[in-house]
Amino acid sequence: MRTGTTARSIAFTGAALLALTACGGETEEGGDTGAEGGGEKQVNIYGTDGNMGNALGEDFSEPGALAGMKGTLPLTDLSSDFRDRLLEIDPDLQDYNYAGETYDAVVISALAAQMAGTNDANVFKAYVNGVTFGGDKCEDFTSCLEIVNSGGNPDYDGISGPLAFAEPGEPAVASYGIQQFGEDNTIDDEATEFVFAGDEENAASDEGPAPAPAGTTGEPLVIGYLLPETGNLAFLGPPEIAAFNLAINDINAAGGVLGAPVRAEGGDSGDTSTDTATQTVDRLLQAGVNVIVGAASSGVSQTVIDTITGAGVMQISPANTSDIFTTYNDNGLYFRTAPPDLLQGQALADLILADGNNTVGILALNDPYGTGLAESTRENLIAGGLAEGDIETIIYDPQAANFDSEVQQMVEMNPDAIVVIGFEESSKIIQGLNAQGIGPQR
């Protein structure tokens, strides 16, 4: 296991995108290949977890429109067995983004409830962090439950990595995937690299109260999901929902929690432009859930977190990355298996710097995820040696009719690299960049 900040010595696939040769560009050594001394430099395009998925490529019909676009996302090197089991749940899966994190969110919640001997989230919240560090190692619910039933403390290292929650209830170290699009505008899985950011040494130290007696029974644990079936993150919904259902199946196959099968509920989170999440949360609370897994969007979670935690229900997100939740007043009831943007900012900045970029433009949507990750990336680029003047950040309205102004500002800046931090509207931005000759298409 590699811990510590992401090593810049990691050999990323393709240190930089290929330089132009057809219409006069610079070679990777900086030599001018253009006729009559002219030249057009290659601008490297980067994405993040909000747009680094095969769903983005569905908006591009011309081959090579996304070729070489790279990006970072919380991602573990998922085993073929886990992927196959997800496909049994949903044979139409195209991506596996946040599937491991969703599966782990369900398992951690179930283990904490069993250790507390109750389905009351106000009680079992004290056990959640301790499930992820300090005890006996285990990698699935069955083996962890055996440790609990023998009076021990499980250290669950699940599908999404070492976990090791810090005091705020979030991973202290996380695995990231470095992915890129191929000529067919889909993710080239063979080019994916995995790196770690953060440090397991920063995990909390309090493992929680003494566990309840082995085999304690009680009222059934009810876990609901609040995940995107519609909206600008709908492409994340299928792998997350499949992983949620797989975890429920595995837990119940092992005997359930508190002597009874876990009952599952679920509903659509929509996005911040609708009140879908609010309606779903109201329905889930009326159904008596003890835990809500979700939302995927940090902006959506911000709209419902007070309602969920105020009702004494635990919220655990598999995909929220905004740093605002690290210090949020949540009554100790908010957790996440996705790492905060503080860590993704390290991984993304390291990738950009390793590719030799000296000037960077950042286009980020105006929500907690976009602005938070943009600032974290900027800070890490500066820490890595870029001057403040070498970085320009533009915050945009994701509901805007077009992004011509933002694209034009990138044209005028003429940076070595452009980072697009957004959701489904990213396709319009990248189409605009391509039209101006500074996108991934060449």
N, C-alpha and C positions, 0 to 999 in steps of 0.2 A: 504494500500500500504506500503510495506517495502522498505525503502531506506537506504542509507549508504552502506558500504562494506558488502560483504556477511558474514552473521553470521556463525561462526564456530560451534555454538551450534545447527545448523539445523540438524535434525536427517535424514541423508541420508539413503536411502534404502540399508541395508546391510553395516555396517561400514567397512567391509573388505571382500574380496573374501574368500570363504571357503578354509580352509587349507586341504592339501593332507592327505588322510587316506589310500589310496590303496597301495602306494609304500613307505610309511614312510615319514611323514612330521610333522610339528609342529602344535599343536593345537593353537587356537586363544589366549589361555592363555600362550602360549610359551612352553608347555610341549612337550617332545619328544615322538612321537607315533611310530617311526621307530624301526624295529627290530635291535637288536645288537647295539643300540645307534646311528644308522645312521639316516639321515633325509634330506628331500629336501623341502626347503621353497617354499611357494606360492609367485609368483611374480604377483603383481597387474598390469593389463594393462589398460591404459587410452587412449582415443581418443579425437578428437575435432570435430568441425563442418564440417571439410573437409572430414571426414570419418565416422562420427556417423550417418549412415543411413542404411536402409534395403538393399540398393544397395551393400554395402560391403559384406553382408551375401551371396549374390548370387555367390560369388567366393569360397564358402566353402560348400562342399557336405557332409562332415562328421558331424553328430549332435554334438553339444557342442563345436565346434571349436572356437566359439567366446563367449561362455557362461560366463557371469559375467564381460566382458569387459565394462568399464564405460567411460563416457565422458561428456563434456560440449558443448553446442551450444546455440547461441542466440535463444531463443524459448519462446513463450508465451503460456499460457494455452488456446489454441484456443477453441472457443465454438463449440458445435456440429452443430449449424446452419451454421457457417462459413465453416466448413469442408464439410457439405452437399452441400452448394452452390458451393464450389470448385469442388466437384465431379460431379455436373451437367455440369460444363465446361469441365472437363476431368475425366470420370468415371474410368480411369486406374491408378489414383494416388495411390502411395504406401507410400509416405512421404509428409510432409507438411513444410519441412525446408524452412525458409525465405519467406513463403507465406504471412504471416502477414506484414512483412517488405516491400514486393513488393507492396502489396495493398496500404499500407500507403504512399509509395513513390509517387504513382500516385495521390492519393487524396491530399497530401500536395502540389504537383506541381499545380494541378488544382485550389486549393483555393488561392494560392499565385498569380496566373495569374488573377483570378477574382478580388482579392483585388487591384491589380495594375491597372486593367482596360486595360490590353494589353497582347498579347502573346509574347512580347519581353522579353526574359530571362534576358537581361541586366538591365531591369527595375524591373521585378517581383522577381528577386533574393533577393532584399532587404526585401521582405515580408516573405520569407520562414521560417526563424527561428521563427519569431513572431507568425506564425500559430500554433506553438506547445506549447506555454506557455502564461501565463499572462492575458488571456482574459476570455471569457465565455466558460465553458466546453461544448464540443460536441464530439460525438463518431462516426458520420458518415457524409458523404458529404452533405446530405440534411439538417440536423440540423445545420451544420457549415455554409452552404450557407445562411440559414435564418439569422444567426447572421451577416454575411457580408452584406447582403442586408438591414439590419436594422442599418447599420453604425457602428457595433461593431467589436471587434477582437475575432476570434475564438481561443480557446485553444483545439486543436484537440488531444484527447487521443484515438488513433486508435486501430487497431487490435493487433499491436505489443507492446502495453504497453504505459507508460506515455509519451514517446518520449522526450519532454523538451530539445530541442536542445541547446547545448552550442555554444559559439561564432563561432567555426570553422564549424558549420553546421552538427553536429553529436549528437547522444543522450548523455545526461549527466548521465542518469541512464538507466539500461536495465534489462530485464528479461532473465534469462538463464534456460535452461532445464538441469537437471542431468539425463542422460539416461543410460541404460545398455542393453546388448544383453542377450537373453534367450537361452535355450537349442536348439531351432530351428534356431539359428543364425539370428534372427530378433529382432528388438527393442521390449523390453517388456514394452508396454505402461503403464501397471499397476504399474510398478516400477518407473516411471518418477516423479521426484521432481522438483519444481520450486523455484528459488532463485533470488534475485535482487543484482546487483552490481552497484556501482556508487552512486551519490547523486543528487537529483533534485535541490538542492540548488546551484549547479554549472551551472545551465542553464543561458543562456544569459539574458540580461535585456532590450535590445533595441527591441521593438516590430515592428519597421519599420515605414515608413512614414504613413501619414494619408491615408486611403483607397480611392479609386476612388468612385465617386457617385454610389449609389446602382443601380444595373441593367445595368451598363455600358456594351455596346456591342462592338465588334471589330472583327478582323480577327480570324478565328478558331484556337484553340490551337491544336498543333500536338505533340503527345507524342509517342516516339518510344522505343522499348526495345532492349537491347544488352545482351542476356542471353544465357546460354549454352545449345545448342541442340546437340552438339558433344563435344568430348574431355573429359578430366579427371574430369570435374565437371558436366557432362551431367545429372547425377542423380538429380542435383538441378534444372534443367531446367523445368520439368513438373509442380511442384508446383508454381514456380515463374511465369511462363507464364500463368498458369491458374488464378493466383491471379491478374496479370496485366489485363487480359481480363475481369475478374469479376469487377475490379475497373472501367474500361472504361464503362462497361455496366451500373453500378450503377450511375456513374456521368451523363451519357447521359439520363438515365431514370429520373433523377432529373432536366433535362433541359439543361444540358451541361454547358459550360463555355463561357462567353462573348456572350451569346445569340445564340450559335451554338453548335452542337455536337462536342465532342472531336474526332479528327481523330487519329487512331492508326496505327503505323507502327511497324515492328519488324524484327529481324534477329539474326543469330547465332553468339555467341562470340567465339566459339571454345576454345582453350587454348593457352598458351604462346609458344607452339611448332609450331604454324601455324600463318598465317597472316589473318585468318578468321575474326577476330575482326576489323582489319583495313579496310578490304573490306566492311564489314557490316556498319561501321561508315560512310565511304564514301557514301554508298548508302543512308543511313538515312539522311545525311546532304543534299544530292541532292534532297531528298523527302521533304525537308523543315521542318524537325522536330524542335521544340522549346525546347524539353526536351528529354534526353535519359536516360531510367531507366536501370542501369547496370554499369559495368559488375558485375558478381558474383565473379570472381577471382580478387584479388588485383593485381596480376601480370599482368593480361590482362588490367585492368584499367590503370595501369602505362604506358602501351604502347599506349593508345589512349586518355588519359585525355588532353594532350596538343592540340590535334587535335579538340576535342569536345569543350573545353572551349575557345580555340583560335578562334573558329568560332562563338563565342557569344551564344553558346547553353549550357543550363544547363545539368549537369550530376548528377544523384542521384542514388546511388547504394543501393540495398537492402541487400548486402552481403559482401561488402568490409570491412575488419576489420583491415588491416595493419595500424599501427600508422603513417606511412609516410604521409598519406593524411591529418592528423590534421594540419600540417603546410605547406602543399603544395601550391605553387604559382599558384592558379587556377582562378585568376581574380574574385574571389567570386562566382564562378559558379559551384563548386563541393559540393555536400551534400551527406549524407548517412543516412539511417534509421537503418542500422546495427551499433552496438556499436564498438568502437575501441578495439584492442586487449589489451589495458591497462586494460579494464574492464574484459574481458574474462580471462586474466591472474590471476586476483583476484579470480574469481569463480573456476577456475581449481586448483589453488594452495590450496584454502580452502578445496576442495574435497579431494585432495591428502593427506593433513595434517590431515583432519578429519578421514581418514581411517588408521591413525597411521603409515604411511610410514616415515622412517628415512633416506633412501638413494633413490635417484631418477635419472634414466637415461632418457634423452630426445632425441628422434630421430625426426629431423625436416627437411622438404624439403627446398632446397635452393631457396627461393623466398621471396618477402616482407612479405607474410602471415606467412610462416613457421619460418623465422628467427625472425620476430617481436614478434610472440606469444611465441616462445621459450624463448626469453629474458624476456618478461613480466612475464611469469610463473616462471622463475628462480628467478627474483627479488622478487616476492611475496613469493616464498618458503623460501628465505633467511629472508625476513621480518617476516615470520611466525616462524622462529626459527631454520631452517636448516643452517648448515655451508656451505660455498662455496665448500668445498671439498666433501660434501655429494651429490653434483649434478654434473652430467657429461652430456654435450650437444654435440651431434654429428649432423652436418649438412650434408645432403646427396643430391646427384644429382637424381632428380626424374626420369630422363631418363636413368639411369644406367641399364645395362643388368641384374644385380642381386644386392642383398644387403647383401651378405654373410659376407663381412668385418664388416659392421655396426652391424649385428646380433652378430658376434663373439665378438665384443667389449662390447656388453651388457652382453654376457655370462661371460666374464672376470671381468666385474664390479660387477656382481651379486647383482643388486640393489633390494630394496624392491618393487619398482614401475618402470614401463617403460611407458613413454608417447610417443605416435606416432602422430606427427602433419604432416599430409599429405593428399593426395587425393586418387585416385584409386590405386596407387602403394602401398598403405598401406596394401592391401591384401597380396602382396608378402612378405612384411616385417613381417607381423603377421604369415604367413605360416612358414617363417624361424624361428621365435621365438618359434612357436609350435614344430617344428622339433628338436629344441635344448632343449625342455622341460621347456622353460621360457615364453611361451605364455599363452593365456587364456585357451587353451585346456588342460584338465587334465584327 
